[in-house]
Amino acid sequence: MQTSELNYFKEILESRKEQILKNINSVSSELDQISNLELSDEGDHAAANNNSMVESAIVQQQQQELQEIEKALGKIANGEYGICEMCEDDIGFQRLKVKPHAIYCIDCREIVEKSN
């Protein structure tokens, strides 16, 4: 992969990383505010609890994506970016444009999804 392409993906990954960190901090702040509210009835408690569960799930999913992004940035640094972890072929440019932290090429991704 050319240096210009690596820089392109590095910028995308770092931008997404920054956005995820902002999202996680925002949700954490909201969860703190919810826990500090004085709720008056069971309906309020149920609604607050439901919101907390949804936001916690979102944070968990974004933390997973953040780990994948960190791994991709590490691969850029050590020259292994864009190589499928299963077959070791190049991951297509278009696939990386859609999911810059992809670890599998299209064919291997389908195999992994079918086996799960």
N, C-alpha and C positions, 0 to 999 in steps of 0.2 A: 504494500500500500504506500502511496506517495505521501510525502511530508505534508503537503497541503491538505490531503484528505484526512490524515491523522489530526491535524490542527482543527479541521472542520468538526470532526467528531468530538474532539477534546472540548471545544467550546460548547457544543450542544450538551455534553455530559455535565460539564461544570455548571452550566446555566440551570439544567434540570436539578442538579444537586442542591444548588442555592434555593430554588423554588421549594423543593421538598423540605429543606430545613426550616424555611419560613412557615410552611404549612404545619409542620409538626409543632413548632413553637406556638403558633396561633391556636391549634387545637388543644395543646396542653394548657394554655392560658384559659381557654374557654372551659375546660374541664375543671380547673381550679375555681373559676367563678361559679360554676354550677354547684360544686361541693360546698361553697360558702353561702349559698342561698338558704334562706329560711323558708321552707316550703310548707304550705298550710294544709294541704289535703293529700289523700292517696293518689288522686289523679295527677297532681303536680309531681309527686315523687315518681310515679310511673313514667311520666313524660321525660323527666330529667334523667332517670335511669336508662330509658331507651336511647336518648340522645347520647349519653355517655358510652353505651355499648357500641353504637354506630361509629362514633368518633374514635373510640379505641380501636375498632377494626380497621378504620381508615389509616390511623397512625401505624398500626402493625403492617399493613400492606405497603405503606410508603417507606417504612424502615427496611423492609425487604428489598424494595426497589433501590433504596439508597445503598445497601450492601452490594447489589449488582452493579451499580454505577461505580462505586469505589473499586470493585474488582476490574471493571472495564478500564478505568483510569490507570490502574496498576499495569494492566496489559499494554496500554499505550506506552507507558514509561519503560517497560522492558522489551518492547518490540513484538509482543505476541497478540496484539489487537487484531480482530477480524478473522481469526482462525477458529474453526469449529472445534470444540472440545471433544467431540466424538470421533469424527472422521479425519480431522486435521486439514480439511480443505478450507479454502477461503470462504468466508461468509460473504454473500453478495452485497454489493454497495447499496442496492435498493432496500434489502432487508435491514441493513444497518441504519439507513435513513429512517425507517419506520420504528426500529427498536435498536438504538445505538448501543445498548448494553446486552445485546443478544450474545449467547454463548454457543448456539447451535446454528448450522445452516438450515435451510427450509426442510430438506429431506430428513435430517436427523431430528429436528424439532418434532416432525410428524411421528417419527418412531417413538420418541420419548412420550409424547402425548398419548399415543395408542397404548403404550405399556403401563401408563398410569391409569 
